[in-house]
Amino acid sequence: MGYDLQAVIAEGEALRGVARDLPAARLASIGQGLSLMPMTDALFDSVADGSGVGALGFWRLPGGFEKTLAAWSAGGPVAYVEAEYFGGVGEQRAAVWDGGTIVMGPLAPCGGGPALPASRQPDLSSAAAVGRSGKRRRG
């Protein structure tokens, strides 16, 4: 059994706000106040700027979309994640933006390591869990 994932993960209300302007966007609540926006073919086509695929080492990050993710992160951490596995073999990659910049990644564990930290942290990353004021955010 295999799976293939390319998605944006962020606080649910924040993703609902940006999804209003993206008719192709679909959201799924994944718990702890987070939502997942799968990178469907329709969403990919609607957000790609034509500059190609593969920015930051990702397989399916639409051209120019990293700038959009940075803009979305002005309101809080936003992760872009990719994973592809079949028969226990595969790859994964993740990056987290907060405050307009990448605060974690892109990460790509090798050797079949554990799930990426971006997927384990309630606030998407330990770096993003500390607000720009230096105080830990409450969640």
C-alpha positions in Angstrom: 0.0 0.0 0.0 1.3 3.4 -0.9 0.5 7.0 -0.5 1.3 10.3 -2.2 0.9 13.7 -0.4 1.5 17.3 -1.4 -0.2 19.8 0.8 -0.2 23.1 2.8 -0.9 22.8 6.5 -1.7 25.8 8.7 -4.1 27.0 11.4 -7.6 26.3 10.1 -9.1 29.8 10.2 -6.0 31.2 8.4 -6.3 28.6 5.6 -10.1 29.2 5.3 -9.3 32.9 4.8 -6.9 32.4 1.9 -9.0 29.5 0.4 -11.9 32.0 -0.2 -9.8 33.4 -3.1 -8.9 30.0 -4.5 -11.9 28.2 -5.9 -9.8 25.1 -6.5 -8.8 24.9 -2.9 -10.2 22.1 -0.7 -9.6 22.0 3.1 -9.7 19.2 5.6 -9.5 19.6 9.3 -6.7 17.5 10.8 -7.1 18.3 14.5 -5.4 20.6 17.0 -6.9 23.6 15.1 -5.0 22.8 11.9 -6.2 22.2 8.4 -4.7 20.6 5.3 -5.0 22.0 1.8 -4.1 19.2 -0.7 -2.1 20.4 -3.8 -4.6 19.0 -6.3 -4.0 19.4 -10.1 -6.6 22.1 -10.2 -5.1 24.1 -7.3 -1.6 23.6 -8.8 -2.8 25.1 -12.1 -4.5 28.0 -10.3 -1.5 29.1 -8.2 1.5 28.3 -10.5 3.2 31.3 -12.0 4.7 29.5 -15.0 8.2 29.5 -13.7 8.5 25.8 -13.3 8.2 23.2 -10.6 10.7 22.0 -8.0 11.6 25.2 -6.0 13.5 24.5 -2.8 14.0 20.8 -3.8 10.3 19.9 -3.7 8.8 17.7 -6.5 5.5 19.5 -6.8 5.7 23.0 -5.4 4.2 25.2 -8.0 6.5 27.8 -9.5 6.4 31.0 -7.5 4.1 29.4 -4.8 6.8 29.8 -2.1 6.2 33.5 -2.3 2.5 32.9 -1.7 3.3 30.7 1.3 5.6 33.4 2.7 2.8 36.0 2.4 0.3 33.7 4.0 2.7 33.2 6.9 2.3 36.8 8.0 -0.6 35.6 10.2 1.2 32.5 11.6 3.2 29.4 10.6 2.4 27.7 7.3 3.9 24.4 6.2 4.3 22.8 2.8 4.8 19.1 2.9 5.4 16.3 0.4 5.6 12.6 0.9 5.6 9.6 -1.4 5.8 6.0 -0.1 5.1 2.6 -1.5 5.9 -0.7 0.2 7.7 1.1 3.1 10.1 2.9 0.7 9.8 6.6 -0.2 10.7 10.2 0.5 9.3 13.2 2.4 10.1 16.8 2.5 8.8 19.8 4.4 9.3 23.5 5.0 7.7 26.0 7.4 7.2 29.7 6.9 6.4 32.2 9.6 6.4 36.0 9.5 7.2 35.9 5.8 10.4 33.8 5.9 11.3 30.1 6.1 11.9 29.2 9.7 12.4 25.5 9.2 13.6 23.5 6.3 13.4 22.5 3.6 13.9 19.2 5.4 14.3 15.9 3.7 15.2 13.1 6.1 17.1 10.2 4.5 17.3 6.6 5.3 13.7 6.1 6.1 13.8 8.3 9.2 10.8 9.3 11.3 8.1 11.6 10.1 9.1 15.2 9.5 9.1 17.5 12.5 6.6 19.8 10.8 4.0 17.1 10.9 4.6 16.4 14.6 4.4 19.9 16.1 1.0 21.4 17.1 2.3 24.8 16.1 4.0 23.4 12.9 7.5 24.0 14.1 9.3 24.6 17.4 10.8 27.7 15.9 7.3 29.0 15.0 6.0 28.2 18.4 7.9 31.1 19.8 6.3 34.3 18.7 8.3 37.2 17.2 8.1 38.8 20.7 10.2 35.8 22.0 7.4 34.5 24.2 5.9 31.1 23.7 2.5 31.2 22.0 -0.4 29.6 23.8 -2.2 27.0 21.9 
